[in-house]
Amino acid sequence: MAKSKKKIEVSARPNCPLTDNQAKILCTEVERLYAEGTPVTARAILNEARASDSPLHQLFDWDDVSAGERWRLHWARQLMASIQVFEIRTGRPAKALFSVVVESPSGETMRSYHPRKTILESDSAIEQLSRSMYLRLQSVVAEAESLGLCQREQEWMRIRQAVTQNPPMSVQLREAEST
């Protein structure tokens, strides 16, 4: 039984650096590379973008000074996102830092990282994090629905069970080491 192709519209995700048109260009090029049998990796995209006549070229900053600074800022964000703590009660890993929007001393709004132990002291931070989590959950459900996983009840239940009942691999490893 052949599956019918769903009509889709490509757009940029909210709060990402791409316009909808740029997202369409990127998607078209990714599909072209895939159809050619090229493994679609970040390196492959970057290599395709190097040529000044490539549709992807405009999506990159080719000035080494500004690109270097943006890379360092990106790396700093990655570092902040890399820290985790283990909750003793559950044995599950959890974020150690949370990025929330705050007002700077000069009155500007900016993102700032807050330690886990202080995040519950701010109603604004709690509201922001709750909204962010809600939007992520909506995104996960929408992705599952777009793949048809919600119609496959057994598969959906297996995923739910794995998420809610199985401890993460790091906890399983720690438990195995202690026995």
N, C-alpha and C positions, 0 to 999 in steps of 0.2 A: 504494500500500500504506500503510495508516494505521498509525502507530506506536502501540503500546500504552503507556498511561500507567503509569509506575512509581509504586508506593506509596512515599511518603517520610515521614519523621518529622522535624520541625523541632526543632532544639535550639541552644543557645548553644555557640559554640566554646570549647574549654578556655581558661582564663585570660583570659576577656573579661569586661567589666563587666555583662553581661546574665545573667539567669536563663533557664532554658529557657522558662518561660512568657512572659517579656518578648520573647524571640526569636520565639516563635510570634505574638505580637501584632504585632511589627514586620514579620514576613514577610507576615502577612495584610494589613496596611495597604499594604505595597509592592505586593503583587499587586493590591489594589483600585485603587491609583493607576495602575498599569500598564494594567489593564483599562479604566479611564476614559480612557486616552490621554494621561495626564499623564506627561511625562518624569520619571523617578524620579532626582532629584538630591538631594544633601545639603540644598540650599536648600528643595526641595519637602517633604522630610521635616520640616525645622525649621518651615516655615510651617504644615504640617498639625498639628504638635505644639503650636503656640501657643495654640490654643483649650483652655481648661481641661477641657472635656468630651471632648477627643480621646483615644482610647486611647493615643496616643503621648506625651501630655503628661507622664505620670509617668516617662518615660524620660529626661527632661532636668532639669537643675538650673536653676531659674528665679531663684535668688538671685544677683544680679549680682556680689557680692563673691566668693563661693566659686566660682562658674562662671568668673569672670575669672582667679582663681588657678589653677584646674584647666586653663584654656586656656593660660596661660603655661607651666605644666609640660608640657603636651602639645607646645607649640611648642618648648620646650627639647629635648624628645626628638626632634622632627622635625629640628631643627638638627643634633643629633648624628648622626642617620641620613643627613643630606645630604652629609656629607663622604666623598669617595672618593679613592683613590690609583690610579695606573696602574702596573701591574707592567711594568717595562721588558722583561723576558723575553718576556711573552705579549702585551703591548699591551692587555690587558683591564683594565677598571676593577675595583676591589676595595674592600671596606669599609675605611675608615681606623680606625674605632672599633668596639669590640665591647662589648655590654652583658652583664655577668656578675653573678651573685649573689656578694657578698662579705660578710665580717663587719666591721661598723664597729668603731671603737675602743671603743665602749660595749658591744660584744657582740651588737648587733642585726644581723640579716641585712638587706641592702639591695642594690639594683642599682647598679652602678657601671660607667662607661665606661672601657675600657682601650685605649690606642693599639695599633695592629696590631703594631708592632715589639716590644711587651712581652708580647703575649698567649701566645706559645709558652713563656714562662718559668713558667707556672702549670699544673700538672697538673689542678687543679680547673677552671680556665677551659677547658682543652682538652676535658675531659670534658663540661662544660656545652655548649660550642659543638658538639661532635660529636653530642651527643644532640639539640640543637636542629636541626641540619642534617638529621639522620636523620628527625626528625618532620616537617620541611618537605617532604623528599623523599617521605615516605609520603603526605602531604597532596596533593602534586602528582599522584602516581600514582593515588590514590583519586579525585581530581577527573577525571583523564583516563578512568579506568574508568567513572565515573558518567556521563560524556558519550558513552561508547562509542568513544572514540578508540583504545583498545587493540585493539578488534576491527577497526578500520580500519588494517590494517597499513601501507599506503602513507602515510597521514596521520601515524601515529605515527613512522614512520621519517623522514619529512620534518621533523617537529618535532625529533627527536633529532639529525638531521644539522644543522639550523639552529643548535641550541644548542651542539653540540660543534665544529662546523667553521667557522661564519661568525663573523668578528670583529664586535664591537659597532659600531654606526653611528659612534660617536665615533672609533674607530680608523680606520674607512674614510675619514672626513672628514680626519683628520690625514694619512693616507697620500696622499689626493688633493691636499692642500695642499702637500705636500713634492715633488710631481712637477712 
